[in-house]
Amino acid sequence: MATFDEILEAFFFVSSDECGMNRVLLCLDNGKIYYHSEIGDLDELDEDKFDCDHFIEIPHKGLLKIWHNFENQRVEKALLEWALENEVELKST
């Protein structure tokens, strides 16, 4: 069984490059996490290393609608705080 921290680490790995460049599969049978990168020699998904019948792919952040909503809200909040701290006058929309 994988821990949430391991899944979070895998998520950041997948999202650290363009969508499709890094892949991570979570084996639902034993909880093992398998990594693959198109860059370099990291490939735990080859036939010799990957031994799992039931698995799910860790998503790229670009594929998570929830992530987009959260990220947009945080950016807007941070930018508004910056404007207020720097006494930028804003017009109402």
N, C-alpha and C positions, 0 to 999 in steps of 0.2 A: 504494500500500500504506500503510495506517495504522500508526502506531506504537502501542505499548502505552500510552504516556502519553496519546495522543489518545483512545484507547478508554476509559481510566480517567477522563479529564476528561469524556467523554460520559456515562459511567456516573454520575458525581457530578451532572451536569446533570439527567439523567433522574430521579435519586433525590432531587433537591433540593425536590421538591413531591410532592403526592399522586400515586399511580399513575395514569397517563393524562394528567396535565396537561402533562408534557414528554415529547417523543419524539425519539429519535435513530435514524437509519438509517445503517448502514454498507454502502456499495456494494461488493459482492464483485468487481465488474468492474474498478474502478479505485482502490478504497480510500478514496474520498472519503466524508466524514462530513456528513450532512445533519441540521440541527436544526429542531425545531418546538416552540413553546410556545403553550398555550392562553391564556396571559397575555401581553399585549403584542403586538408586531408581528413576532416572529421566526418566519418560516415559509419554510424552504428546501425544503419538500416540495410546494409548489405546482407545477403543470404546467410553468411556465416555467423553474423552477430545478432540478427533480428529473429527472435523466436517467440512469436505471439500470434494468437488467432483472433483475439478481440482487442481492438485498440481504438483510440480516438486521437485526432491531431490537435495539438495545442494551437489556438488561433493566433493570427497576427493582429496587433492592435487595430490595424486599418480595417479589419473585418468585424470589429465589435462596435455595433451602433451605440451601445451603452457607454463605451469608452469615449466615442466622439462627443456625446452629449456632456459627459463629465469634463473632458478636456476643454471644450468650448466654454463651459461655465467658469472653469478655473482661469482661463485666459482672460475672459471678460472681467472677472472680479479683480485679478491682478492688475490689469490695465487701468481699471477704474481707480484702484487704490493708488497706483502710480500717479495718475492725473491729480488726484486729491492731494497727495503728498507734495507734489510740485506746483500746487496752486494753479493748475490749468483750468481756465473757465470753460465750461461746457454748455452748449445750447441744449435745450430739451428737444427730444425727437417726437 
